[in-house]
Amino acid sequence: RPGPCACGAARRTGLGVHGTRGDHRESVKAPGPMERYVVGFKIFDAKSLTTEDGKPCDPFVLVECCEKTFQTKTLEERQQLASFNESCIWPELQLHTRQFERGYIYFRVYARNWFSRNYLIGGASLELSSINKRQNHLYAKRWLQLRQEGDPEVRGALQVSVWALKPGQKAPSASLQDQETAEGNEDQAAQDDADMLSKAVLKPTVDTPPGKAHTVEINIHRVQDLAVTERRIGGPVLPSPYVTVEFAEHLQRTQPYENTRSCTFNARITLPVVTPVYADTIILKLWNHNYGQPDELMAQGFISFSELRNNALEPKWFNLYGWNKDEVPNLDELSQAGVLVPPNEFKGRMLVSGRVEPLDEDEDEPKPAAVGMARSIQEPNVRQVVIMGDVYMVIGAEGSTVEVELSFGSKKSPTPVAVQQGSGPKVETVEEDSSDEEGAQGEVEVSTYTFTEKNGRIEPIVEMAPEADDSQPFVMINVYTIDRLAGRRRVGYCMNKLKDFDYYQQGNPGRPKFYPVTLIPGGSERPISILITVELAHSEDFGGRHARKIVKPMMYILRTYCFLARKIEIEGSEHDTFSIRAACAGASRECGFLPGPRPKFMKVLDLQVQLYTESAKSPPVVEPVTLTLLHKVPRPGGLGKVRSELGRATCVYTHMRQKVQGNWE
């Protein structure tokens, strides 16, 4: 396989593309703790093993799953029947949910060679999520057909029982693991398969098992606007892209194109499949071919086989998002530590289509996997879109000057100038040595960068976008700080779809809105928000742009009801206490510290906040509310306590309480 692999997130419908290979800067907090999964299996027998010379061999089985490995004992002089009867349980696989859903367990049967590399007879794989969805979360005594990569010929069979558990699920009993079951058409086909194999003990080979033959067809039409791989003194280094498709132990690849950001593949990749099949994920990977070095994985995506079998995938654009290596240079280390960083930079797009064709019963066996020429297609409909922005202010960033940038796909448009920090609202906070009762408010500075209409008006982005919402790239609002020593550095971003914004109406300026900013790892942990108006149009023929809407500051009360916290996962002592801090528009307040692990606060926190509105009778533009879970532990030696943050959530809450007949609702 060419080069390393990367984990990605995906939708079950169609293709979900996630990520390029990259790295990260400093440790950041994971979006949630990794959960403990359990995988167990039992290997019974192997039959009719096809060796290099057709003679008996010394077979053994190698099992791999989520960086865990298990190897059976090596038997001697076996071919028609090799009985292993070995089992293994991995009770603590620390994974995120998406890693479990895309995880596989691989079974490979090898023939031992004393003086050369062991010979791979064949292998098979099972998808963990498919196993977990079964009754009792178990595949019981299933015969797996052993194949070599890219070869549809069955080279033997291996009988196994495999089970996969999520947290809180009960493991199947030993009797269930040793019992062959038949559930529905798929399991009946597997049962017939087992009966056929039981009669093949005296055969030198295994015939193709009974079942419905299909051909999976994936068409890679072209890629556009790929990101440069790196920048050097002589200029940017362009990628040399190619695509691989993997499914059911098959892997096929297109030919690479050298040094280009856009190219047309028109490649038709066909893979033979015989159902029942014990995997559902077709994996597409976009690679950058590096001469003399390992190829770099630029992006990967997933297609559901079961959904593709029911509904063909019409030609569709899929947008590729990854990471900036300069922003996050140690991403591999964070991924291994269980920290998932969402992709946040546009890396290009790919036009893909596909379908699954069942073969007639009177047709010959499925043809081997191959790469050919794709049919001509009608590309998805596109329309022109004009994106305009007016920036009012940025709150919470840390830098001498701040710049805001709108981007849509590969097109980018920043504010005309970077704005210097101005005086911000004064905020009340809790003193470090305050008691465990509800905290009072004190004063801290919140950095505020205010843009005039001239400095905050972003030049329109004009681009042709697909009409389908799920084919359109994100509209990204990026916040940059500029310092003399650090230079220009992106500190945060927010991603929205075109349908999230209103259309431009001449003479009726849009109302600004606060957007919470997702922070770039390794920078400041202080929450950042941006007040901006983003409007859309289908044409630039609207005369000049009207002035932005005028808003002014007013004081309001934000009331936060703190009830309880639960499922706090931290290694501590019985003396640990917890609290909640609510913050908005620079104001913050805490409820009292209470012992865990399920503290019941039952407090009401009133925050005086400065928000912006058109008039006293109009509802304000509400800033995002940040809730922080705080942790306090005794200092070593018993001298005071140490406070720390356990986690943070950003909430967008816009309800404005009103009076009804003189009474508050």
C-alpha positions as CSV (number, residue, x, y, z in Angstrom):
1,R,0.0,0.0,0.0
2,P,1.4,3.4,-0.9
3,G,2.5,5.3,2.2
4,P,0.9,5.8,5.5
5,C,-2.8,5.9,6.4
6,A,-4.8,8.6,8.1
7,C,-8.0,8.4,10.1
8,G,-11.0,10.3,8.8
9,A,-14.6,11.1,9.6
10,A,-17.4,10.5,7.2
11,R,-21.1,10.4,6.7
12,R,-22.8,7.1,6.1
13,T,-24.4,8.6,3.0
14,G,-22.3,9.2,0.0
15,L,-18.7,10.2,0.4
16,G,-17.4,12.1,3.4
17,V,-13.9,13.4,2.9
18,H,-11.7,14.2,5.8
19,G,-8.3,15.4,6.1
20,T,-4.8,15.6,4.9
21,R,-1.7,14.4,6.7
22,G,-0.4,17.1,9.0
23,D,0.9,17.7,12.4
24,H,0.2,20.0,15.5
25,R,1.9,22.6,17.7
26,E,1.1,22.2,21.4
27,S,-1.1,19.8,23.3
28,V,-4.8,20.7,23.2
29,K,-7.8,19.3,25.0
30,A,-9.7,16.5,23.3
31,P,-13.3,17.1,22.3
32,G,-14.2,14.2,24.7
33,P,-12.5,11.3,26.4
34,M,-11.7,8.2,24.4
35,E,-14.0,5.3,25.3
36,R,-13.1,1.7,26.0
37,Y,-14.2,-0.9,23.5
38,V,-13.8,-4.6,23.6
39,V,-12.9,-6.9,20.7
40,G,-12.7,-10.7,21.0
41,F,-12.3,-13.6,18.6
42,K,-11.8,-17.3,18.3
43,I,-10.1,-19.0,15.4
44,F,-11.3,-22.6,14.7
45,D,-10.1,-24.1,11.5
46,A,-8.5,-23.3,8.1
47,K,-9.3,-25.4,5.1
48,S,-8.0,-26.0,1.6
49,L,-5.0,-23.6,1.8
50,T,-3.5,-22.8,-1.6
51,T,0.3,-22.5,-1.3
52,E,3.0,-21.4,-3.7
53,D,4.0,-24.9,-4.8
54,G,0.6,-26.6,-4.1
55,K,2.2,-28.7,-1.3
56,P,1.4,-28.8,2.5
57,C,2.8,-25.9,4.5
58,D,3.3,-24.7,8.1
59,P,0.4,-22.3,8.5
60,F,-0.2,-19.7,11.2
61,V,-2.8,-16.9,11.5
62,L,-1.9,-13.2,12.2
63,V,-4.7,-11.0,13.6
64,E,-4.5,-7.2,13.6
65,C,-6.9,-4.6,15.0
66,C,-6.3,-1.0,16.1
67,E,-2.6,-1.5,16.7
68,K,-3.2,-4.8,18.5
69,T,-1.7,-8.0,17.1
70,F,-2.2,-11.7,17.9
71,Q,-0.5,-14.7,16.3
72,T,-1.5,-18.3,16.6
73,K,0.8,-21.2,17.0
74,T,2.4,-22.6,13.8
75,L,1.1,-25.9,12.7
76,E,3.3,-28.3,10.6
77,E,2.5,-30.0,7.3
78,R,-1.1,-28.9,6.9
79,Q,-3.1,-28.1,3.8
80,Q,-6.6,-29.6,3.7
81,L,-7.4,-29.0,7.4
82,A,-5.6,-26.9,10.0
83,S,-7.2,-26.8,13.5
84,F,-6.0,-23.9,15.6
85,N,-8.8,-23.5,18.3
86,E,-7.2,-20.4,19.8
87,S,-9.0,-17.3,21.2
88,C,-8.0,-13.8,22.3
89,I,-9.8,-10.8,23.9
90,W,-8.6,-7.2,23.8
91,P,-10.5,-5.7,26.7
92,E,-9.3,-2.1,26.5
93,L,-9.2,-0.6,23.1
94,Q,-9.1,3.1,23.7
95,L,-10.9,4.7,20.7
96,H,-13.1,7.6,19.7
97,T,-16.5,6.7,18.3
98,R,-15.5,7.5,14.7
99,Q,-12.4,5.4,15.0
100,F,-14.5,2.4,16.1
101,E,-17.0,3.0,13.3
102,R,-14.2,2.9,10.7
103,G,-12.1,0.2,12.4
104,Y,-11.4,-3.3,11.0
105,I,-10.1,-6.5,12.3
106,Y,-7.8,-8.3,9.8
107,F,-7.2,-12.1,9.6
108,R,-4.2,-13.2,7.5
109,V,-3.0,-16.8,7.0
110,Y,0.7,-17.2,6.3
111,A,2.8,-20.2,5.4
112,R,6.1,-20.2,7.3
113,N,9.3,-20.1,5.4
114,W,12.6,-20.7,7.3
115,F,15.0,-18.9,5.0
116,S,12.8,-16.3,3.3
117,R,9.8,-14.1,4.0
118,N,6.7,-15.9,5.1
119,Y,4.2,-16.5,2.2
120,L,0.8,-14.8,2.5
121,I,-1.8,-17.4,1.6
122,G,-4.7,-14.9,1.9
123,G,-6.6,-12.6,4.2
124,A,-10.0,-11.3,5.1
125,S,-11.3,-8.4,7.1
126,L,-14.4,-7.6,9.1
127,E,-15.7,-4.1,10.0
128,L,-16.1,-3.5,13.7
129,S,-19.3,-1.5,13.4
130,S,-20.9,-4.2,11.3
131,I,-20.0,-6.8,13.9
132,N,-21.4,-4.6,16.6
133,K,-24.8,-4.2,14.8
134,R,-25.3,-8.0,14.7
135,Q,-27.4,-9.9,17.2
136,N,-25.4,-10.4,20.3
137,H,-22.7,-8.2,18.6
138,L,-21.3,-11.4,17.2
139,Y,-20.3,-13.2,14.0
140,A,-20.5,-16.8,15.2
141,K,-18.4,-19.5,13.4
142,R,-18.3,-17.7,10.1
143,W,-16.2,-19.0,7.2
144,L,-14.1,-16.2,5.7
145,Q,-12.8,-16.6,2.2
146,L,-9.1,-15.9,2.0
147,R,-7.9,-13.8,-0.9
148,Q,-4.8,-12.0,-1.9
149,E,-5.0,-8.3,-2.5
150,G,-6.4,-7.5,-6.0
151,D,-7.1,-11.2,-6.8
152,P,-10.7,-12.5,-6.7
153,E,-9.6,-16.1,-6.5
154,V,-10.4,-17.9,-3.2
155,R,-7.2,-19.3,-1.8
156,G,-8.7,-21.0,1.3
157,A,-11.1,-20.5,4.1
158,L,-10.8,-19.6,7.8
159,Q,-13.6,-20.2,10.4
160,V,-13.8,-17.6,13.1
161,S,-16.1,-16.1,15.7
162,V,-15.7,-12.4,16.3
163,W,-17.5,-10.0,18.6
164,A,-17.1,-6.2,19.2
165,L,-18.6,-4.3,22.1
166,K,-19.2,-0.7,22.8
167,P,-19.1,0.6,26.4
168,G,-21.8,-0.9,28.6
169,Q,-22.6,-3.8,26.2
170,K,-22.6,-7.4,27.4
171,A,-20.2,-10.0,25.9
172,P,-21.7,-13.1,24.2
173,S,-21.4,-16.3,26.1
174,A,-19.0,-19.1,25.1
175,S,-21.9,-21.2,23.9
176,L,-23.0,-18.5,21.5
177,Q,-19.5,-18.1,20.1
178,D,-19.4,-21.8,19.3
179,Q,-22.8,-22.0,17.8
180,E,-23.6,-21.5,14.2
181,T,-26.6,-19.3,13.6
182,A,-28.8,-18.4,10.6
183,E,-30.6,-15.1,10.5
184,G,-32.3,-14.0,7.3
185,N,-31.1,-14.4,3.8
186,E,-27.6,-13.2,4.4
187,D,-27.0,-15.6,7.2
188,Q,-28.6,-18.4,5.3
189,A,-26.2,-17.8,2.5
190,A,-23.4,-17.9,5.0
191,Q,-24.8,-21.2,6.4
192,D,-24.9,-22.7,2.9
193,D,-21.4,-21.4,2.5
194,A,-20.3,-23.3,5.6
195,D,-22.0,-26.5,4.4
196,M,-20.2,-26.2,1.1
197,L,-16.9,-25.7,2.8
198,S,-17.4,-28.7,5.1
199,K,-17.7,-30.8,2.0
200,A,-14.4,-29.4,0.6
201,V,-12.1,-31.0,3.1
202,L,-10.8,-33.4,0.6
203,K,-10.5,-30.9,-2.2
204,P,-7.2,-29.2,-3.1
205,T,-9.0,-25.8,-3.6
206,V,-12.1,-24.0,-2.5
207,D,-14.6,-23.1,-5.1
208,T,-16.1,-19.6,-5.1
209,P,-18.8,-19.7,-2.5
210,P,-22.5,-19.4,-3.4
211,G,-24.0,-15.9,-3.2
212,K,-24.9,-13.0,-5.3
213,A,-22.0,-11.6,-7.4
214,H,-21.7,-7.8,-7.9
215,T,-19.4,-5.4,-9.5
216,V,-18.6,-2.2,-7.6
217,E,-17.9,0.7,-10.0
218,I,-16.3,3.9,-8.7
219,N,-15.6,6.7,-11.2
220,I,-12.9,9.3,-10.4
221,H,-13.6,12.1,-12.9
222,R,-11.3,14.9,-11.8
223,V,-9.8,17.0,-9.0
224,Q,-9.6,20.7,-8.8
225,D,-7.9,23.5,-6.7
226,L,-5.6,21.1,-4.8
227,A,-3.5,22.8,-2.2
228,V,0.3,23.2,-2.7
229,T,2.2,20.6,-0.6
230,E,4.9,23.1,0.6
231,R,6.4,26.5,-0.3
232,R,10.1,27.0,-1.1
233,I,12.3,29.9,-2.1
234,G,11.8,29.0,-5.8
235,G,8.0,29.0,-5.4
236,P,5.2,26.6,-4.3
237,V,5.6,22.8,-4.8
238,L,2.6,21.4,-6.7
239,P,1.2,18.0,-5.8
240,S,1.3,14.9,-8.1
241,P,-2.1,13.4,-7.3
242,Y,-3.5,9.9,-7.8
243,V,-6.4,8.1,-6.2
244,T,-6.8,4.6,-4.6
245,V,-10.0,2.7,-4.0
246,E,-10.1,-0.1,-1.4
247,F,-12.9,-2.6,-0.6
248,A,-13.3,-6.3,0.2
249,E,-9.5,-7.0,0.1
250,H,-9.2,-5.2,-3.3
251,L,-7.1,-2.1,-3.9
252,Q,-6.8,-0.3,-7.2
253,R,-5.1,3.0,-8.1
254,T,-5.2,5.6,-10.9
255,Q,-2.1,6.8,-12.7
256,P,-0.5,9.9,-11.1
257,Y,-0.4,13.3,-12.7
258,E,2.8,15.3,-12.1
259,N,2.9,18.8,-10.6
260,T,-0.6,20.0,-11.0
261,R,-3.4,21.4,-8.9
262,S,-6.2,20.3,-11.2
263,C,-6.3,17.3,-13.5
264,T,-8.8,15.0,-15.2
265,F,-8.6,11.2,-14.4
266,N,-11.7,9.9,-16.0
267,A,-10.8,6.6,-14.4
268,R,-13.4,3.7,-13.9
269,I,-12.4,1.4,-11.1
270,T,-14.3,-1.9,-10.8
271,L,-14.1,-4.3,-7.9
272,P,-15.7,-7.8,-7.8
273,V,-17.8,-8.6,-4.7
274,V,-19.8,-11.6,-3.7
275,T,-22.4,-11.1,-1.0
276,P,-22.7,-11.7,1.8
277,V,-19.8,-9.3,2.4
278,Y,-18.6,-8.5,6.0
279,A,-17.6,-4.9,5.4
280,D,-19.6,-1.9,4.3
281,T,-17.1,0.9,3.8
282,I,-15.5,1.6,0.4
283,I,-12.4,3.8,1.1
284,L,-11.2,6.4,-1.3
285,K,-7.8,8.0,-0.8
286,L,-6.2,10.9,-2.6
287,W,-2.4,10.7,-2.6
288,N,0.5,12.9,-3.5
289,H,3.2,10.9,-5.2
290,N,6.7,11.7,-3.9
291,Y,9.6,10.4,-5.9
292,G,12.1,8.7,-3.8
293,Q,10.0,9.2,-0.6
294,P,6.8,7.7,0.9
295,D,3.7,9.0,-0.8
296,E,1.7,11.5,1.2
297,L,-2.0,10.9,2.0
298,M,-3.7,14.2,1.1
299,A,-7.3,13.2,1.9
300,Q,-9.6,10.2,2.3
301,G,-13.3,9.5,2.2
302,F,-15.8,6.8,2.6
303,I,-18.8,5.4,0.6
304,S,-21.3,3.0,2.1
305,F,-21.6,-0.2,0.0
306,S,-25.1,-1.0,1.1
307,E,-26.4,2.5,0.3
308,L,-24.5,2.5,-3.0
309,R,-26.1,-0.8,-3.9
310,N,-29.6,0.7,-3.3
311,N,-29.0,4.1,-4.9
312,A,-26.4,4.9,-7.5
313,L,-24.1,7.9,-6.7
314,E,-24.6,10.5,-9.4
315,P,-21.6,12.7,-10.4
316,K,-21.0,14.9,-7.4
317,W,-18.4,17.3,-6.1
318,F,-16.8,16.4,-2.7
319,N,-14.8,19.1,-0.9
320,L,-11.5,18.1,0.8
321,Y,-10.5,19.7,4.1
322,G,-7.4,19.2,6.0
323,W,-4.9,21.0,8.2
324,N,-2.2,23.6,7.8
325,K,1.2,22.0,8.8
326,D,2.5,25.4,9.8
327,E,-0.4,25.9,12.2
328,V,-0.4,22.4,13.7
329,P,3.0,20.8,13.2
330,N,2.4,17.8,15.6
331,L,-0.9,16.4,14.5
332,D,0.3,12.8,14.4
333,E,1.3,13.0,18.1
334,L,-2.1,14.4,19.1
335,S,-3.9,11.8,17.1
336,Q,-2.0,9.0,18.8
337,A,-2.9,10.7,22.1
338,G,-6.6,10.6,21.2
339,V,-7.0,14.3,20.4
340,L,-9.2,14.8,17.4
341,V,-8.7,18.1,15.6
342,P,-11.3,19.0,13.0
343,P,-10.0,19.8,9.5
344,N,-10.1,23.5,9.0
345,E,-8.4,24.4,5.7
346,F,-9.7,23.8,2.1
347,K,-7.5,21.4,0.2
348,G,-9.4,21.0,-3.1
349,R,-12.4,19.1,-4.4
350,M,-13.0,15.8,-6.3
351,L,-15.7,14.8,-8.8
352,V,-16.9,11.2,-8.1
353,S,-19.7,8.9,-9.2
354,G,-20.4,5.2,-8.6
355,R,-22.8,2.3,-8.6
356,V,-23.1,-1.4,-7.8
357,E,-24.2,-3.7,-10.6
358,P,-25.5,-7.2,-9.8
359,L,-24.4,-9.9,-12.2
360,D,-26.9,-12.3,-13.8
361,E,-26.9,-15.9,-12.7
362,D,-26.0,-17.1,-16.1
363,E,-22.9,-14.8,-16.4
364,D,-19.4,-16.0,-15.7
365,E,-17.6,-15.4,-12.5
366,P,-16.8,-11.7,-11.6
367,K,-14.0,-10.2,-13.5
368,P,-10.8,-9.2,-11.6
369,A,-10.5,-5.7,-10.2
370,A,-9.3,-3.3,-12.9
371,V,-8.9,0.3,-13.8
372,G,-10.4,1.5,-17.1
373,M,-11.8,4.6,-18.9
374,A,-14.9,6.2,-17.4
375,R,-18.0,7.0,-19.4
376,S,-18.8,10.6,-20.3
377,I,-21.0,12.3,-17.8
378,Q,-23.2,15.4,-17.3
379,E,-21.6,17.5,-14.6
380,P,-23.6,18.8,-11.7
381,N,-25.4,22.1,-12.3
382,V,-23.6,25.3,-11.0
383,R,-24.6,28.9,-10.4
384,Q,-22.8,32.1,-9.6
385,V,-22.6,33.2,-6.0
386,V,-21.4,36.5,-4.7
387,I,-20.3,36.6,-1.0
388,M,-20.0,40.0,0.8
389,G,-19.0,40.7,4.3
390,D,-18.9,43.7,6.8
391,V,-16.9,43.2,10.0
392,Y,-17.9,45.2,13.1
393,M,-15.6,43.9,15.8
394,V,-13.5,41.0,17.1
395,I,-13.6,40.2,20.8
396,G,-11.1,38.1,22.7
397,A,-8.2,37.8,20.3
398,E,-4.6,38.5,21.5
399,G,-2.3,40.4,19.2
400,S,-1.3,44.0,18.4
401,T,-3.5,44.0,15.3
402,V,-6.3,41.7,13.9
403,E,-7.4,40.9,10.4
404,V,-10.5,39.0,9.3
405,E,-10.7,37.0,6.1
406,L,-13.7,35.4,4.2
407,S,-12.9,32.3,2.1
408,F,-15.0,30.1,-0.1
409,G,-13.2,27.1,-1.5
410,S,-9.9,28.4,-2.9
411,K,-11.1,32.0,-3.1
412,K,-10.1,34.4,-0.2
413,S,-10.8,38.0,0.6
414,P,-9.5,39.8,3.7
415,T,-10.4,43.1,5.3
416,P,-8.6,46.1,3.8
417,V,-6.5,46.8,6.9
418,A,-5.6,45.2,10.2
419,V,-7.2,46.9,13.1
420,Q,-5.3,47.7,16.3
421,Q,-6.6,46.8,19.7
422,G,-9.0,49.3,21.4
423,S,-10.4,49.6,24.9
424,G,-12.8,46.9,25.7
425,P,-15.5,46.4,28.3
426,K,-14.5,45.7,31.8
427,V,-15.4,42.4,33.1
428,E,-16.0,41.0,36.6
429,T,-14.3,37.8,37.6
430,V,-13.6,35.8,40.8
431,E,-10.6,36.3,43.0
432,E,-8.3,33.3,43.3
433,D,-8.7,33.1,47.1
434,S,-12.5,33.5,47.1
435,S,-14.6,31.1,49.2
436,D,-16.5,28.2,47.8
437,E,-19.7,30.3,47.8
438,E,-21.1,31.9,44.7
439,G,-18.3,34.2,43.3
440,A,-18.7,37.9,43.0
441,Q,-17.6,39.9,40.0
442,G,-14.3,41.8,39.7
443,E,-12.7,43.5,36.7
444,V,-10.4,42.2,33.9
445,E,-9.6,43.6,30.4
446,V,-11.1,42.0,27.3
447,S,-9.3,42.8,24.1
448,T,-11.6,44.4,21.5
449,Y,-10.9,45.3,17.9
450,T,-13.4,47.6,16.3
451,F,-13.7,48.0,12.6
452,T,-15.1,51.1,10.9
453,E,-17.2,50.6,7.8
454,K,-14.3,51.3,5.6
455,N,-11.8,49.1,7.4
456,G,-14.3,46.2,7.9
457,R,-15.8,46.1,4.4
458,I,-14.6,42.9,2.6
459,E,-14.4,42.8,-1.2
460,P,-17.0,40.4,-2.7
461,I,-16.0,36.8,-3.5
462,V,-17.4,35.8,-6.9
463,E,-17.4,32.1,-7.6
464,M,-19.3,29.3,-9.4
465,A,-20.8,27.0,-6.9
466,P,-22.8,23.7,-7.3
467,E,-26.5,24.0,-6.8
468,A,-26.6,21.1,-4.4
469,D,-26.0,22.2,-0.8
470,D,-23.9,19.2,0.2
471,S,-21.6,19.8,-2.8
472,Q,-20.8,23.4,-1.8
473,P,-17.7,24.2,0.1
474,F,-17.9,25.9,3.5
475,V,-17.9,29.7,3.9
476,M,-15.0,30.2,6.3
477,I,-14.5,33.3,8.5
478,N,-10.9,33.3,9.6
479,V,-9.3,35.6,12.3
480,Y,-5.6,36.5,12.1
481,T,-3.4,38.3,14.5
482,I,-0.4,40.2,13.3
483,D,2.6,40.8,15.6
484,R,6.2,42.0,14.8
485,L,7.8,38.8,16.1
486,A,5.2,36.1,15.4
487,G,4.0,37.6,12.1
488,R,0.6,36.9,10.6
489,R,-1.0,33.9,12.3
490,R,-4.5,32.5,12.1
491,V,-5.9,32.1,15.6
492,G,-9.4,30.9,14.9
493,Y,-12.1,30.2,12.3
494,C,-15.8,29.3,11.9
495,M,-17.3,27.3,9.1
496,N,-20.8,27.8,7.7
497,K,-22.8,26.7,4.6
498,L,-24.2,29.1,2.1
499,K,-27.7,28.4,3.2
500,D,-26.9,29.8,6.7
501,F,-26.7,33.4,5.3
502,D,-29.3,35.8,4.1
503,Y,-29.4,37.3,0.6
504,Y,-28.5,40.9,-0.1
505,Q,-31.4,43.4,-0.4
506,Q,-30.5,46.8,-1.8
507,G,-31.3,49.5,0.7
508,N,-32.0,47.0,3.5
509,P,-28.7,46.2,5.2
510,G,-28.5,42.9,7.0
511,R,-28.3,42.7,10.8
512,P,-24.9,41.7,12.1
513,K,-24.4,38.5,14.1
514,F,-21.9,37.2,16.6
515,Y,-20.2,34.0,15.5
516,P,-18.2,31.8,18.0
517,V,-14.7,31.2,16.7
518,T,-13.0,27.7,16.9
519,L,-9.5,28.2,18.2
520,I,-6.4,26.9,16.5
521,P,-4.5,24.5,18.8
522,G,-1.4,25.9,20.3
523,G,-2.6,29.5,20.6
524,S,-4.6,31.4,23.2
525,E,-7.4,29.5,25.1
526,R,-9.4,32.6,25.6
527,P,-12.8,32.5,23.8
528,I,-13.0,34.6,20.6
529,S,-16.1,35.9,18.9
530,I,-16.6,38.1,15.8
531,L,-19.5,40.4,15.0
532,I,-20.0,40.4,11.2
533,T,-22.6,40.6,8.5
534,V,-22.3,38.1,5.6
535,E,-24.7,38.4,2.7
536,L,-25.2,36.6,-0.6
537,A,-26.1,37.5,-4.1
538,H,-26.3,35.7,-7.5
539,S,-25.0,38.7,-9.5
540,E,-22.8,41.8,-9.0
541,D,-25.3,44.0,-10.9
542,F,-26.8,45.7,-7.9
543,G,-25.3,49.2,-8.2
544,G,-23.1,50.1,-5.2
545,R,-23.2,48.4,-1.9
546,H,-25.3,50.2,0.7
547,A,-24.0,51.2,4.1
548,R,-23.9,48.7,6.8
549,K,-26.5,48.7,9.6
550,I,-25.7,50.9,12.6
551,V,-25.7,49.2,16.0
552,K,-24.9,50.7,19.4
553,P,-24.0,49.2,22.8
554,M,-26.5,48.7,25.6
555,M,-26.4,46.9,29.0
556,Y,-28.4,43.7,29.5
557,I,-28.6,41.0,32.1
558,L,-27.7,37.4,31.2
559,R,-29.3,34.9,33.6
560,T,-27.6,31.5,33.8
561,Y,-29.3,28.6,35.7
562,C,-26.6,26.1,36.8
563,F,-28.2,22.8,37.8
564,L,-25.6,20.0,38.0
565,A,-22.7,18.3,36.3
566,R,-22.2,14.5,35.7
567,K,-20.0,12.0,34.2
568,I,-16.9,13.9,35.2
569,E,-14.0,11.7,34.1
570,I,-10.9,12.7,36.1
571,E,-8.5,10.9,38.4
572,G,-8.7,12.7,41.7
573,S,-9.4,12.4,45.4
574,E,-12.5,12.7,47.5
575,H,-11.4,16.3,48.4
576,D,-11.7,17.5,44.8
577,T,-14.4,20.1,44.2
578,F,-16.0,21.5,41.0
579,S,-17.7,24.6,39.8
580,I,-19.2,26.2,36.6
581,R,-18.2,29.5,35.2
582,A,-20.5,31.3,32.7
583,A,-19.0,34.0,30.5
584,C,-20.4,36.3,27.8
585,A,-19.3,39.5,26.2
586,G,-16.4,39.6,28.6
587,A,-18.4,39.3,31.8
588,S,-18.0,36.1,33.8
589,R,-19.3,34.6,37.0
590,E,-18.9,31.3,38.9
591,C,-21.1,29.3,41.2
592,G,-19.7,27.8,44.3
593,F,-17.3,24.8,44.4
594,L,-19.0,21.5,45.4
595,P,-17.6,17.9,45.8
596,G,-18.0,15.5,42.8
597,P,-18.5,13.3,41.0
598,R,-22.1,14.7,40.5
599,P,-22.2,18.1,42.0
600,K,-25.6,19.7,42.2
601,F,-25.1,23.5,42.0
602,M,-28.7,24.8,41.8
603,K,-27.5,28.4,41.4
604,V,-28.7,31.4,39.4
605,L,-25.9,33.6,38.0
606,D,-26.8,37.1,36.8
607,L,-24.2,38.7,34.5
608,Q,-24.3,42.3,33.4
609,V,-23.2,42.3,29.8
610,Q,-22.7,44.9,27.1
611,L,-24.4,43.9,23.8
612,Y,-25.2,45.7,20.6
613,T,-28.6,46.6,19.2
614,E,-30.2,48.9,16.6
615,S,-32.5,50.6,19.2
616,A,-33.7,50.2,22.8
617,K,-36.9,48.4,21.5
618,S,-35.0,45.9,19.3
619,P,-33.5,42.7,20.6
620,P,-29.7,42.8,20.9
621,V,-27.1,40.8,18.9
622,V,-26.3,38.2,21.5
623,E,-22.7,37.0,21.9
624,P,-22.0,33.3,22.4
625,V,-22.1,32.1,26.0
626,T,-19.1,30.1,27.2
627,L,-19.5,27.6,30.0
628,T,-16.4,26.2,31.7
629,L,-16.2,23.3,34.2
630,L,-13.6,24.2,36.9
631,H,-11.7,21.8,39.1
632,K,-10.1,22.6,42.5
633,V,-7.7,20.3,44.3
634,P,-5.6,20.7,47.5
635,R,-2.0,21.9,47.0
636,P,0.7,19.5,48.0
637,G,1.4,20.0,51.7
638,G,-2.1,21.4,52.3
639,L,-1.4,25.0,51.6
640,G,-4.4,26.2,49.7
641,K,-6.0,24.8,46.6
642,V,-5.1,24.7,42.8
643,R,-7.7,25.6,40.2
644,S,-7.8,24.2,36.7
645,E,-10.2,23.9,33.7
646,L,-11.6,20.5,32.8
647,G,-13.6,21.4,29.7
648,R,-15.5,24.2,27.9
649,A,-18.6,24.5,25.8
650,T,-19.8,27.4,23.6
651,C,-23.5,28.0,23.4
652,V,-25.4,30.2,21.0
653,Y,-28.5,31.3,22.9
654,T,-30.6,34.2,21.4
655,H,-33.9,34.1,23.3
656,M,-34.8,37.5,24.7
657,R,-37.1,37.4,27.7
658,Q,-40.1,39.7,27.2
659,K,-42.8,41.2,29.4
660,V,-46.4,39.9,28.9
661,Q,-49.1,42.2,30.4
662,G,-46.5,43.8,32.7
663,N,-45.1,40.5,33.9
664,W,-41.9,38.8,32.8
665,E,-42.6,35.6,30.9
